[in-house]
Amino acid sequence: MDGTVLWSASLLFFWCLFVWMVIAAFGDIFRRTDLSGGAKAGWTALVVLVPLVGVLIYLVARPRMTAQDRQITDREYQRRAATLSAAERIDKLAMLREEGRISPAEYDSLKRNVTRSGP
């Protein structure tokens, strides 16, 4: 009896995991702008006809970071940067200066821009 509950819980977990993987693969296939309509149809057919193998092949074959992913990441970074207070932006600039990623002159110029723009 005890083994049946554990077995049922394991099956339920793996079934939910499988469904989540298929939905995530479909979401990614249809969200991407770098795939043509034929490529989207091909990936969809593969995932529908051979779900587990199709999803695994898609996960292996999919590029790690596409241009579209970089755009989304850049927009998110800009959105977060826009919500920082002036003090937080100056702290980030000071950290960049200490790391040597910006020069002291660039730091002073950027700091003036931050203090002019306000919080």
GITA-V314953 format. One record per backbone hydrogen bond with DSSP energy under -1.0 kcal/mol. CO is the residue of the C=O (numbers start at 0). NH is the residue of the N-H. If there is no record, write none. Layout:
[[CO	NH] [CO	NH]]
This chain:
[[0	4] [1	5] [2	6] [3	7] [4	8] [5	9] [6	10] [7	11] [8	12] [9	13] [10	14] [11	15] [12	16] [13	17] [14	18] [15	19] [16	20] [17	21] [18	22] [19	23] [20	24] [21	25] [22	26] [23	27] [24	28] [25	29] [26	30] [27	31] [35	39] [36	40] [37	41] [38	42] [39	43] [40	44] [41	45] [42	46] [43	47] [44	48] [45	49] [49	53] [50	54] [51	55] [52	56] [53	57] [54	58] [55	59] [56	60] [57	61] [65	69] [66	70] [67	71] [68	72] [69	73] [70	74] [71	75] [72	76] [73	77] [74	78] [75	79] [76	80] [77	81] [80	83] [84	88] [85	89] [86	90] [87	91] [88	92] [89	93] [90	94] [91	95] [92	96] [93	97] [94	98] [95	100] [102	106] [103	107] [104	108] [105	109] [106	110] [107	111] [108	112] [109	113] [110	114] [111	115] [112	116] [113	117]]
